[in-house]
Amino acid sequence: MLAAFSDYIVPLQPDADTFKATLISRGFDPEASFVAVDDDEIIGFWNVATRNTKRYLIGSGTRIGHRGRGLASRLGMAAISAAQNGGSESFSLEVIEGNAAAERLYRKMGFDVTRKLDCYRLDHPSPDRSSCKQSDFGSVANAIHRYSTWEPTWQNATETISRLPLTCFLHEKGGAIIGTGGLVHQIAASEPSAIEDLLAAAATVGSLTLVNVDSADSALSAVLQGLGADRFIVQSEMRLSLSNAS
């Protein structure tokens, strides 16, 4: 994985423990995943997660010296075939805007873009945080479910983050869930001012990163931009209905 991502658009070189924790929390399924091997060395991979009747591409890659041989396509089709044979109904993934080769490959396999996703970094928001209090995961998750207008992506889904060490904040008009290091997994509120308060409360641990905010959420995007957040990545969520897979 480190070799395959050594020239990636976004630096991605996790240590072994972080990589393992990511696979576990996202539901890595060895039976649904595939590798390409040359002289007993893994040269390409599709790491896939399974959750009920859905499958999700956690990550895929090919070592630099082995690209251009169709390995990514063959690995992907093997994963799709296994998903069909396993009774899965859909396969989803995200691709960073600008990674045209990957998006072309996924489209060729039958994936279609379902929505755009924004990733933000935010330093030192300054609204009033006095209306927020720390709370338990269940209470905050219920509040977010009540106020959110869109489903979180796979890595931010409640099933994924429930396995992580979380710090949760509750506002009477919404809630926020953050993981270690200031990563905001979910946030929602009935009013923009409550979102500002929640971000301020979450920022007591330092700067914040919000990964895969639905671009259609204009209220949240406006708050983040108003606070000076930097949109550093745009992604496309893509999905394949396996009944239509070729």
C-alpha positions as CSV (number, residue, x, y, z in Angstrom):
1,M,0.0,0.0,0.0
2,L,2.8,2.4,0.9
3,A,4.6,1.8,-2.4
4,A,1.4,2.1,-4.5
5,F,0.5,5.4,-2.8
6,S,4.0,6.9,-2.8
7,D,3.1,9.3,-5.7
8,Y,-0.6,9.8,-4.8
9,I,-2.3,13.2,-5.1
10,V,-2.6,13.4,-1.3
11,P,0.2,12.1,0.9
12,L,-1.0,8.8,2.4
13,Q,1.7,6.9,4.3
14,P,0.1,5.5,7.4
15,D,2.0,3.4,9.9
16,A,1.0,-0.3,10.3
17,D,-1.2,0.2,13.3
18,T,-3.2,3.1,11.7
19,F,-3.6,1.1,8.5
20,K,-4.8,-2.0,10.4
21,A,-7.2,0.1,12.5
22,T,-8.6,1.7,9.3
23,L,-9.3,-1.7,7.8
24,I,-10.9,-3.0,10.9
25,S,-13.2,0.0,11.5
26,R,-14.4,0.1,7.9
27,G,-15.2,-3.6,7.8
28,F,-12.4,-5.1,5.7
29,D,-13.5,-8.4,4.2
30,P,-10.5,-10.6,3.1
31,E,-12.9,-12.9,1.1
32,A,-14.1,-9.8,-0.9
33,S,-10.6,-8.4,-1.5
34,F,-8.0,-9.3,-4.1
35,V,-4.3,-8.9,-4.7
36,A,-2.0,-9.2,-7.8
37,V,1.2,-11.1,-7.1
38,D,4.5,-11.3,-8.9
39,D,7.3,-13.5,-7.6
40,D,5.6,-13.7,-4.2
41,E,5.4,-9.9,-4.0
42,I,2.1,-8.1,-3.9
43,I,2.1,-5.6,-6.7
44,G,-1.6,-4.5,-6.7
45,F,-4.6,-4.7,-4.5
46,W,-8.3,-4.0,-4.0
47,N,-9.1,-3.8,-0.3
48,V,-12.9,-4.2,0.0
49,A,-15.3,-4.0,2.9
50,T,-18.6,-5.7,3.3
51,R,-21.6,-4.5,5.3
52,N,-24.9,-6.4,4.9
53,T,-25.6,-6.4,1.1
54,K,-23.3,-3.5,0.4
55,R,-19.6,-3.5,-0.6
56,Y,-17.2,-0.6,-0.4
57,L,-13.7,-0.1,-1.8
58,I,-11.5,1.0,1.1
59,G,-8.5,1.5,-1.1
60,S,-6.9,0.2,-4.3
61,G,-3.5,0.6,-5.8
62,T,-0.7,-0.7,-8.1
63,R,3.0,-0.4,-7.5
64,I,4.5,2.2,-9.9
65,G,6.7,-0.2,-11.8
66,H,3.7,-2.5,-12.6
67,R,1.2,0.0,-13.9
68,G,-0.1,0.0,-17.4
69,R,-0.7,-3.8,-17.5
70,G,-4.4,-3.8,-16.7
71,L,-3.9,-5.1,-13.2
72,A,-6.3,-2.5,-11.6
73,S,-9.0,-3.4,-14.1
74,R,-8.6,-7.2,-13.5
75,L,-8.6,-6.7,-9.7
76,G,-11.7,-4.6,-9.9
77,M,-13.6,-7.0,-12.0
78,A,-12.6,-9.8,-9.7
79,A,-13.9,-7.9,-6.7
80,I,-17.2,-7.0,-8.6
81,S,-17.7,-10.6,-9.6
82,A,-17.1,-11.8,-6.0
83,A,-19.7,-9.2,-4.8
84,Q,-22.2,-10.4,-7.3
85,N,-21.6,-14.0,-6.4
86,G,-21.9,-13.1,-2.7
87,G,-25.3,-11.6,-3.1
88,S,-24.3,-8.0,-2.7
89,E,-26.6,-5.3,-4.2
90,S,-24.2,-2.4,-4.6
91,F,-20.6,-1.4,-4.6
92,S,-19.4,2.1,-3.7
93,L,-16.2,4.0,-3.6
94,E,-14.7,7.6,-3.7
95,V,-12.3,9.0,-6.2
96,I,-10.4,12.3,-5.8
97,E,-11.2,15.0,-8.3
98,G,-8.3,15.2,-10.7
99,N,-7.5,11.5,-10.6
100,A,-8.9,11.2,-14.1
101,A,-7.4,7.8,-14.9
102,A,-9.0,6.2,-11.9
103,E,-12.4,7.8,-12.6
104,R,-12.2,6.5,-16.2
105,L,-11.5,3.0,-15.0
106,Y,-14.4,3.0,-12.5
107,R,-16.8,4.4,-15.2
108,K,-15.6,1.6,-17.5
109,M,-16.6,-0.9,-14.8
110,G,-20.0,0.6,-14.6
111,F,-19.7,3.0,-11.6
112,D,-21.6,6.3,-11.8
113,V,-21.1,9.4,-9.8
114,T,-23.8,9.8,-7.1
115,R,-22.7,13.0,-5.4
116,K,-19.7,15.3,-4.8
117,L,-17.9,15.5,-1.5
118,D,-15.8,18.2,0.0
119,C,-13.0,17.9,2.5
120,Y,-12.1,20.9,4.7
121,R,-9.5,21.9,7.2
122,L,-10.4,24.5,9.9
123,D,-8.1,26.2,12.4
124,H,-9.3,28.0,15.5
125,P,-13.0,28.7,14.9
126,S,-14.1,31.4,17.4
127,P,-17.9,31.2,18.0
128,D,-19.4,30.8,21.5
129,R,-19.0,27.2,22.6
130,S,-20.8,27.7,25.9
131,S,-24.1,26.1,24.6
132,C,-22.3,22.8,23.9
133,K,-21.6,20.0,26.3
134,Q,-19.9,16.6,26.1
135,S,-22.3,13.7,25.8
136,D,-22.4,10.0,25.1
137,F,-22.2,8.6,21.6
138,G,-25.8,7.3,21.4
139,S,-27.3,10.7,22.3
140,V,-25.2,12.6,19.8
141,A,-25.7,10.1,17.0
142,N,-29.5,10.3,17.5
143,A,-29.4,14.1,17.4
144,I,-27.4,14.1,14.2
145,H,-29.8,11.6,12.6
146,R,-32.6,13.9,13.5
147,Y,-31.1,17.0,11.9
148,S,-28.9,15.7,9.1
149,T,-30.2,15.9,5.5
150,W,-27.8,13.4,4.0
151,E,-26.2,10.1,4.7
152,P,-22.5,10.0,5.8
153,T,-20.1,8.2,3.6
154,W,-18.9,4.7,4.5
155,Q,-15.9,5.8,6.6
156,N,-18.0,8.3,8.6
157,A,-21.1,6.0,9.0
158,T,-22.2,5.2,12.5
159,E,-21.3,1.6,12.0
160,T,-17.7,2.6,11.3
161,I,-17.1,5.2,13.9
162,S,-18.8,3.3,16.7
163,R,-15.6,1.3,16.9
164,L,-13.4,4.3,17.4
165,P,-12.4,6.4,20.5
166,L,-14.7,9.4,20.2
167,T,-15.3,12.7,21.8
168,C,-18.9,13.8,21.4
169,F,-20.6,17.2,21.8
170,L,-24.3,17.8,22.1
171,H,-26.1,21.1,21.3
172,E,-29.8,21.5,21.8
173,K,-30.1,22.1,18.1
174,G,-27.8,19.3,16.9
175,G,-24.7,17.3,17.6
176,A,-21.1,16.6,16.5
177,I,-18.9,13.6,16.8
178,I,-15.2,13.9,16.5
179,G,-12.4,11.3,16.6
180,T,-8.9,11.5,17.8
181,G,-6.8,14.2,16.2
182,G,-9.7,16.6,15.5
183,L,-11.4,14.6,12.8
184,V,-15.1,15.4,12.5
185,H,-17.0,12.4,11.4
186,Q,-20.6,13.7,11.6
187,I,-22.2,17.1,12.4
188,A,-25.7,18.4,12.0
189,A,-27.9,21.1,13.5
190,S,-31.2,22.9,12.8
191,E,-29.5,26.3,12.6
192,P,-26.1,27.5,11.2
193,S,-25.3,29.2,14.5
194,A,-25.5,25.8,16.3
195,I,-23.0,24.4,13.7
196,E,-20.6,27.2,14.5
197,D,-20.9,26.5,18.3
198,L,-20.3,22.8,17.7
199,L,-17.2,23.4,15.6
200,A,-15.9,25.7,18.3
201,A,-16.4,23.1,21.0
202,A,-14.8,20.4,18.8
203,A,-11.8,22.7,18.2
204,T,-10.8,22.6,21.8
205,V,-8.7,19.6,20.8
206,G,-7.0,21.7,18.1
207,S,-7.5,22.1,14.4
208,L,-10.4,20.2,12.7
209,T,-10.6,18.2,9.5
210,L,-14.0,17.3,7.9
211,V,-13.8,14.6,5.3
212,N,-16.5,14.0,2.8
213,V,-19.1,16.7,3.5
214,D,-21.9,16.4,1.0
215,S,-21.5,19.3,-1.4
216,A,-25.2,19.7,-1.6
217,D,-25.3,20.8,2.1
218,S,-25.1,24.5,1.4
219,A,-25.7,25.5,5.0
220,L,-22.7,23.6,6.4
221,S,-20.5,24.6,3.5
222,A,-21.4,28.3,4.0
223,V,-20.6,28.1,7.8
224,L,-17.2,26.4,7.1
225,Q,-16.3,28.9,4.4
226,G,-17.4,31.8,6.6
227,L,-15.1,30.5,9.3
228,G,-12.2,30.4,6.8
229,A,-12.0,26.7,6.3
230,D,-9.8,25.5,3.5
231,R,-11.4,23.1,1.0
232,F,-8.4,21.0,0.2
233,I,-10.0,18.0,-1.6
234,V,-13.1,17.4,-3.7
235,Q,-14.2,13.8,-4.2
236,S,-16.8,12.0,-6.3
237,E,-18.8,9.3,-4.6
238,M,-19.4,6.5,-7.2
239,R,-21.7,3.6,-7.0
240,L,-22.4,0.4,-9.0
241,S,-25.7,-1.4,-8.9
242,L,-24.6,-5.0,-9.1
243,S,-27.7,-6.0,-11.0
244,N,-26.3,-3.8,-13.8
245,A,-22.7,-4.9,-13.5
246,S,-21.2,-6.2,-16.7
